[in-house]
Amino acid sequence: DCGAPVRRHTREADIVFTGALGAPNLYRVYQTMATKGRKFDQPNPFSNPVDREIYEAHRRFVEVMEEHRLGSISAGTKAQYLHIMRTLAEKLAVPSKPLAEIVGEVMAEAAPLLFAAMQR
């Protein structure tokens, strides 16, 4: 449970999100990504056709989220989404953890959020 987000306006365009887990300022996260450059600006590095397709699906996901979805998602939903994405990335970063175990853990955590969203 990431807790209910608390909004603090630091500037008109910036909203700081903090919850039980202390989710960072989303504006700062996006600003940092922009200054570092994006991985997907580089050519597809894979030679295996399936790996290339996965890379392109990830690239498209990021593109669609940034261009079409982030601006229309509520602050509370963004905080929950960020928590789930961070959890998934942290679990995927452990090479010894089986993918099936990761999927089960993340789905168990995300399921209540998905069901709540479906009922709106």
LOLO-96196 format. One line per field, with one value per residue: residue number from 0; x, y, z of N, C-alpha, C in turn. Coordinates in nm, 4 decimals. Layout:
N
drenvex (NUM;...)
n_east (X;...)
n_north (Y;...)
n_up (Z;...)
ca_east (X;...)
ca_north (Y;...)
ca_up (Z;...)
c_east (X;...)
c_north (Y;...)
c_up (Z;...)
***
This chain:
120
drenvex (0;1;2;3;4;5;6;7;8;9;10;11;12;13;14;15;16;17;18;19;20;21;22;23;24;25;26;27;28;29;30;31;32;33;34;35;36;37;38;39;40;41;42;43;44;45;46;47;48;49;50;51;52;53;54;55;56;57;58;59;60;61;62;63;64;65;66;67;68;69;70;71;72;73;74;75;76;77;78;79;80;81;82;83;84;85;86;87;88;89;90;91;92;93;94;95;96;97;98;99;100;101;102;103;104;105;106;107;108;109;110;111;112;113;114;115;116;117;118;119)
n_east (0.0857;0.0764;-0.0094;-0.2106;-0.1640;-0.0021;-0.0380;0.1826;0.2379;0.5098;0.5920;0.3920;0.3755;0.4824;0.4260;0.4647;0.4761;0.4103;0.3895;0.3103;0.5341;0.7041;0.7132;0.8912;0.9222;0.7435;0.7740;1.0442;1.1590;1.0876;1.2142;1.4829;1.5103;1.4874;1.7150;1.9198;1.8921;1.7250;1.7042;1.5770;1.6281;1.8421;1.9679;1.7997;1.9413;1.9454;1.9847;1.8407;1.5268;1.2871;1.3712;1.4198;1.1590;1.0434;1.1936;1.1052;0.8336;0.8517;0.9628;0.7537;0.5529;0.6563;0.6608;0.3831;0.2770;0.4073;0.3315;0.0498;-0.0915;0.0046;-0.0552;-0.3284;-0.3868;-0.4887;-0.3480;-0.3408;-0.3665;-0.1343;0.0615;0.0137;0.0609;0.3311;0.4446;0.3888;0.5286;0.7920;0.8288;0.8089;1.0336;1.2441;1.2254;1.2689;1.5346;1.6785;1.8680;1.8577;1.5991;1.3128;1.1148;0.8421;0.7835;0.8190;0.6150;0.3879;0.4084;0.3958;0.1516;-0.0213;0.0032;-0.0801;-0.3362;-0.5654;-0.5703;-0.6177;-0.8734;-1.0221;-0.9970;-1.1389;-1.3976;-1.4744)
n_north (-0.1173;0.2069;0.4301;0.7269;0.9847;1.2962;1.6301;1.8899;2.2084;2.3193;2.4789;2.6300;2.4389;2.2122;1.9279;1.7785;1.4478;1.2551;0.9644;0.6846;0.5395;0.7330;0.8357;0.9942;1.3310;1.3535;1.5223;1.5921;1.3425;1.2973;1.5161;1.4580;1.2263;1.3383;1.5039;1.3201;1.1852;0.9481;0.5967;0.4788;0.6444;0.5523;0.3220;0.0059;-0.2438;-0.5202;-0.8438;-1.0790;-1.1669;-1.1787;-1.0544;-0.8018;-0.7256;-0.7156;-0.5070;-0.2980;-0.2957;-0.2124;0.0413;0.1651;0.1572;0.3377;0.5695;0.6099;0.6356;0.8716;1.0614;1.0474;0.9567;1.0219;1.2901;1.2846;1.1302;1.0885;1.2353;1.0602;0.8084;0.8121;0.7997;0.5434;0.3880;0.4483;0.3321;0.0566;0.0145;0.0714;-0.1315;-0.3589;-0.3168;-0.3259;-0.5914;-0.7283;-0.6668;-0.8427;-1.0986;-1.3711;-1.4232;-1.5969;-1.5404;-1.6136;-1.6058;-1.3333;-1.2214;-1.3295;-1.2086;-0.9325;-0.9151;-0.9896;-0.7696;-0.5627;-0.6341;-0.5576;-0.2821;-0.2801;-0.4001;-0.2093;0.0085;-0.0892;-0.0814;0.1787)
n_up (0.0000;-0.1006;0.0252;0.0682;-0.1653;-0.1045;-0.1874;-0.2632;-0.3657;-0.5385;-0.7404;-0.9931;-1.2006;-1.0894;-0.8903;-0.5847;-0.4858;-0.2113;-0.0212;0.1891;0.1241;0.0428;-0.2266;-0.4891;-0.6191;-0.9056;-1.1240;-1.1048;-1.1520;-1.4227;-1.5370;-1.4826;-1.6362;-1.8909;-1.9055;-1.8980;-2.1313;-2.3384;-2.3372;-2.5524;-2.7622;-2.8905;-3.1431;-3.1970;-3.0048;-3.0306;-3.1863;-3.2095;-3.3364;-3.1744;-2.9385;-3.0445;-3.1106;-2.8539;-2.7431;-2.9100;-2.8413;-2.5750;-2.6175;-2.7585;-2.5627;-2.3677;-2.5229;-2.5824;-2.3222;-2.2364;-2.4318;-2.4549;-2.2248;-1.9562;-1.8961;-1.8525;-1.6347;-1.2993;-0.9980;-0.7760;-0.8992;-1.0529;-0.8509;-0.7466;-0.9760;-1.0226;-0.7960;-0.8401;-1.0826;-1.0034;-0.8111;-0.9745;-1.1454;-0.9569;-0.8699;-1.1102;-1.1460;-0.9946;-1.0737;-0.9990;-0.9283;-1.0162;-1.3091;-1.3081;-1.0353;-0.9830;-1.1425;-1.0140;-0.7568;-0.8170;-0.9494;-0.7417;-0.5774;-0.7471;-0.8290;-0.6570;-0.7124;-0.9865;-0.9999;-0.8584;-1.0321;-1.2515;-1.1595;-1.1600)
ca_east (0.0000;0.1626;-0.0682;-0.2743;-0.0666;-0.0203;0.0095;0.2403;0.2764;0.6392;0.5747;0.2628;0.3809;0.5410;0.3514;0.5440;0.3940;0.4685;0.2947;0.3712;0.6648;0.7852;0.7330;0.9572;0.8610;0.7360;0.8305;1.1895;1.1936;1.0798;1.3162;1.6098;1.5125;1.5077;1.8518;2.0116;1.8650;1.6453;1.7607;1.5112;1.6790;1.9495;1.9190;1.7671;2.0692;1.9326;1.9838;1.7362;1.4012;1.1924;1.4271;1.3970;1.0169;1.0222;1.2519;1.0154;0.7113;0.8862;0.9786;0.6196;0.4856;0.7068;0.6149;0.2397;0.2553;0.4527;0.2608;-0.0964;-0.1597;0.0457;-0.1245;-0.4693;-0.4004;-0.4975;-0.2294;-0.3465;-0.3382;0.0081;0.1395;-0.0025;0.1288;0.4742;0.4807;0.3869;0.6381;0.9183;0.8345;0.8389;1.1718;1.3335;1.2218;1.3333;1.6783;1.7413;1.8808;1.8283;1.4558;1.2405;1.0148;0.7094;0.7692;0.8039;0.4810;0.2923;0.4155;0.3499;0.0076;-0.0911;0.0030;-0.1513;-0.4742;-0.6681;-0.5741;-0.6819;-1.0156;-1.0805;-1.0048;-1.2438;-1.5286;-1.5033)
ca_north (0.0000;0.3244;0.5395;0.8327;1.0876;1.4305;1.7252;2.0157;2.2828;2.3849;2.5796;2.5992;2.3194;2.1002;1.8758;1.6787;1.3393;1.1734;0.8734;0.6045;0.4955;0.8482;0.8463;1.1214;1.4310;1.2986;1.6200;1.5792;1.2166;1.3167;1.6133;1.3849;1.1400;1.4210;1.5537;1.2081;1.1241;0.8271;0.4753;0.4471;0.7310;0.4767;0.2140;-0.1208;-0.3123;-0.6653;-0.9106;-1.1797;-1.1029;-1.1641;-0.9498;-0.6743;-0.6935;-0.6766;-0.3728;-0.2036;-0.2860;-0.1259;0.1771;0.2148;0.1783;0.4634;0.6772;0.6304;0.6882;1.0098;1.1506;1.0423;0.9139;1.0818;1.4161;1.2659;1.0408;1.1620;1.2298;0.9374;0.6952;0.8201;0.7516;0.3978;0.3353;0.4610;0.2307;-0.0750;0.0085;0.0616;-0.2652;-0.4506;-0.2961;-0.3758;-0.7372;-0.7733;-0.6420;-0.9530;-1.2037;-1.5055;-1.4367;-1.6484;-1.4505;-1.6548;-1.5555;-1.1882;-1.1944;-1.3598;-1.1081;-0.8024;-0.9254;-0.9898;-0.6318;-0.4754;-0.6790;-0.4722;-0.1539;-0.3043;-0.4222;-0.0800;0.0898;-0.1448;-0.0510;0.3228)
ca_up (0.0000;-0.1103;0.1018;-0.0104;-0.1986;-0.0507;-0.2865;-0.2200;-0.4850;-0.5240;-0.8443;-1.0552;-1.2852;-1.0164;-0.7760;-0.5146;-0.4365;-0.1061;0.0403;0.2940;0.0785;0.0071;-0.3713;-0.5145;-0.7056;-1.0409;-1.2170;-1.0983;-1.2182;-1.5674;-1.5737;-1.4804;-1.7548;-2.0086;-1.9109;-1.9210;-2.2606;-2.3246;-2.3951;-2.6784;-2.8684;-2.9534;-3.2300;-3.1324;-2.9913;-3.0323;-3.3167;-3.2058;-3.3778;-3.0639;-2.8516;-3.1137;-3.0953;-2.7143;-2.7309;-2.9772;-2.7603;-2.4609;-2.6708;-2.7903;-2.4350;-2.3108;-2.6122;-2.5637;-2.1876;-2.2287;-2.5236;-2.4535;-2.1022;-1.8291;-1.8725;-1.8198;-1.5196;-1.1724;-0.9119;-0.6967;-0.9870;-1.0875;-0.7364;-0.7425;-1.0941;-0.9984;-0.6967;-0.9054;-1.1806;-0.9279;-0.7529;-1.0840;-1.1886;-0.8522;-0.8709;-1.2336;-1.1344;-0.9211;-1.1752;-0.9487;-0.8984;-1.1332;-1.3657;-1.2622;-0.8982;-0.9958;-1.1949;-0.9079;-0.6511;-0.8662;-0.9756;-0.6126;-0.5282;-0.8403;-0.8523;-0.5960;-0.7836;-1.1157;-0.9760;-0.8213;-1.1537;-1.3376;-1.1021;-1.1737)
c_east (0.0897;0.1057;-0.1287;-0.1727;-0.1038;0.0369;0.0673;0.2839;0.4076;0.6523;0.4423;0.2660;0.4299;0.4504;0.4382;0.4481;0.4700;0.3588;0.3671;0.5114;0.7530;0.8133;0.7897;0.8745;0.8624;0.7950;0.9818;1.2350;1.1937;1.1866;1.4531;1.6206;1.5446;1.6524;1.9525;1.9967;1.7888;1.7113;1.7037;1.5491;1.7907;1.8896;1.8911;1.8944;2.0638;1.9324;1.8752;1.6031;1.3005;1.2414;1.4050;1.2510;0.9842;1.0751;1.1587;0.8834;0.7364;0.8976;0.8423;0.5401;0.5265;0.6562;0.4679;0.2108;0.2930;0.3683;0.1094;-0.1601;-0.1226;-0.0286;-0.2683;-0.4929;-0.4001;-0.3707;-0.2266;-0.3133;-0.1918;0.0950;0.1324;0.0724;0.2801;0.5220;0.4887;0.5035;0.7742;0.9354;0.8727;0.9850;1.2720;1.3393;1.2906;1.4859;1.7519;1.7500;1.8410;1.6796;1.3833;1.1303;0.8741;0.6824;0.7456;0.6624;0.3761;0.2897;0.3596;0.2000;-0.0723;-0.1004;-0.0822;-0.2991;-0.5791;-0.6808;-0.6448;-0.8323;-1.0860;-1.0966;-1.1165;-1.3828;-1.5650;-1.5866)
c_north (0.1228;0.4428;0.6432;0.9411;1.2211;1.5257;1.8473;2.0874;2.3539;2.4971;2.5449;2.4663;2.1958;2.0579;1.7678;1.5739;1.2668;1.0883;0.7962;0.5598;0.6106;0.8565;0.9846;1.2139;1.3783;1.3937;1.6065;1.4508;1.2353;1.4132;1.5450;1.2943;1.2210;1.4695;1.4433;1.1510;0.9952;0.7121;0.4499;0.5422;0.6612;0.3703;0.0868;-0.2062;-0.4639;-0.7216;-1.0185;-1.1129;-1.0825;-1.0566;-0.8122;-0.6308;-0.6496;-0.5351;-0.2690;-0.1878;-0.1975;0.0197;0.2396;0.2441;0.3120;0.5819;0.7106;0.6883;0.8358;1.1046;1.1574;1.0179;0.9921;1.2107;1.4003;1.1765;1.1228;1.1430;1.1014;0.8144;0.6947;0.7662;0.5993;0.3319;0.3374;0.3553;0.0917;-0.0876;-0.0027;-0.0772;-0.3671;-0.4383;-0.3490;-0.5279;-0.7931;-0.7584;-0.7508;-1.0725;-1.3430;-1.5281;-1.4847;-1.5521;-1.4852;-1.6043;-1.4041;-1.1536;-1.2190;-1.2537;-0.9734;-0.8054;-0.9241;-0.8478;-0.5407;-0.5110;-0.5917;-0.3362;-0.1686;-0.3235;-0.2920;0.0091;0.0414;-0.1078;0.0961;0.3486)
c_up (0.0000;-0.0352;0.0108;-0.0403;-0.1362;-0.1530;-0.2163;-0.3456;-0.4587;-0.6271;-0.9085;-1.1296;-1.2104;-0.9020;-0.7138;-0.4594;-0.3268;-0.0481;0.1482;0.2551;0.0327;-0.1418;-0.4034;-0.6029;-0.8492;-1.1443;-1.2221;-1.1677;-1.3690;-1.6158;-1.5790;-1.6020;-1.8790;-2.0184;-1.9365;-2.0618;-2.2380;-2.3977;-2.5346;-2.7918;-2.9460;-3.0464;-3.1489;-3.1266;-3.0087;-3.1742;-3.3235;-3.2398;-3.2640;-2.9672;-2.9131;-3.0984;-2.9525;-2.6923;-2.7921;-2.9015;-2.6380;-2.5059;-2.6971;-2.6629;-2.3739;-2.3931;-2.5873;-2.4250;-2.1805;-2.3132;-2.5014;-2.3179;-1.9768;-1.7964;-1.8277;-1.6982;-1.3911;-1.0894;-0.8292;-0.7787;-1.0273;-0.9744;-0.7263;-0.8572;-1.0734;-0.9001;-0.7613;-1.0040;-1.1118;-0.8685;-0.8590;-1.1266;-1.0855;-0.8520;-0.9959;-1.2272;-1.0567;-1.0160;-1.1274;-0.9215;-1.0240;-1.1793;-1.3186;-1.1206;-0.8986;-1.0400;-1.0866;-0.7992;-0.6967;-0.8948;-0.8449;-0.5570;-0.6165;-0.8553;-0.7846;-0.6662;-0.9181;-1.0999;-0.9394;-0.9444;-1.2458;-1.2873;-1.1139;-1.2954)
***
